[in-house]
Structure formats: structure tokens, C-alpha cells
Amino acid sequence: MAMSAHIHVKPEDHILTLQEAIEPVYNRLALECEARIIDAAVKAGWSAQEAVAAIEDLRKRDILDSTH
């Protein structure tokens, strides 16, 4: 999977916020990153389900750490 972070939105296209402009790229990269992590875990011998569960646990830990 080739990572691409090109933004095809120009400021004059009436984008309300920078966040709205970059959100599609952010989401695409997040999905691509998760797919790579799952692929690496499967190649290392874990199941895709175990990898997804581990990613979810890491996200929960990040959320808890960010609230303290």
C-alpha cells in the first residue's frame, strides 16, 4: 500500500475549516496504518482478530492517558 497524503482541496473551494479539508486524508491514512499493523501482526503469527483487539486496547489506553 502506497501512502499518499495529497490534499486535492483548494482554499477557494469554500472549505469551512482546515479540519474539514484534511479529514478525508487523515481518515484514509488512519485506515491504511491500521491495515499495515494488522498485516504485520498476522505475518508475525497472531490472528487479525487479536491484532484488532490489541489496537482497540491501545486506543482505549491513549484515551485514558490523555484524560489524566
C-alpha positions as CSV (number, residue, x, y, z in Angstrom):
1,M,0.0,0.0,0.0
2,A,1.5,3.3,-1.0
3,M,0.9,6.1,1.5
4,S,-0.4,9.2,-0.1
5,A,-1.2,12.4,1.7
6,H,-2.1,14.7,-1.2
7,I,-4.9,17.1,-0.4
8,H,-6.9,17.9,-3.5
9,V,-8.9,20.8,-2.0
10,K,-8.1,24.4,-2.7
11,P,-8.9,27.1,-0.1
12,E,-11.2,28.8,-2.6
13,D,-13.4,25.7,-2.7
14,H,-15.3,27.1,0.3
15,I,-14.0,24.7,2.9
16,L,-15.2,25.9,6.2
17,T,-12.3,24.7,8.3
18,L,-8.8,23.2,7.8
19,Q,-10.1,20.2,9.8
20,E,-12.8,19.6,7.2
21,A,-10.2,19.9,4.4
22,I,-7.8,17.3,5.9
23,E,-10.3,14.9,7.4
24,P,-10.6,12.6,4.3
25,V,-6.8,12.3,4.1
26,Y,-6.5,11.7,7.9
27,N,-9.1,9.0,7.8
28,R,-7.6,7.3,4.8
29,L,-4.1,7.3,6.4
30,A,-5.6,6.0,9.7
31,L,-7.2,3.1,7.9
32,E,-4.1,2.4,5.9
33,C,-2.0,2.4,9.1
34,E,-4.4,0.1,10.8
35,A,-4.3,-2.3,7.9
36,R,-0.5,-2.3,7.9
37,I,-0.4,-3.0,11.7
38,I,-2.9,-5.9,11.2
39,D,-0.9,-7.3,8.3
40,A,2.3,-7.2,10.3
41,A,0.7,-8.9,13.3
42,V,-0.7,-11.7,11.0
43,K,2.7,-12.2,9.4
44,A,4.2,-12.5,13.0
45,G,1.7,-15.2,13.8
46,W,-1.2,-13.5,15.5
47,S,-4.7,-13.5,14.2
48,A,-6.3,-10.5,12.6
49,Q,-8.9,-10.5,15.5
50,E,-6.1,-10.4,18.0
51,A,-4.5,-7.5,16.2
52,V,-7.7,-5.6,16.1
53,A,-8.3,-6.2,19.8
54,A,-4.8,-5.0,20.6
55,I,-5.3,-1.8,18.5
56,E,-8.6,-1.2,20.4
57,D,-6.8,-1.7,23.7
58,L,-4.1,0.8,22.7
59,R,-6.7,3.4,21.7
60,K,-8.5,3.0,25.0
61,R,-5.2,3.4,26.9
62,D,-4.4,6.5,24.9
63,I,-7.8,8.0,25.7
64,L,-7.4,7.2,29.4
65,D,-3.9,8.6,29.4
66,S,-5.0,11.8,27.7
67,T,-7.7,12.4,30.3
68,H,-5.2,12.3,33.2
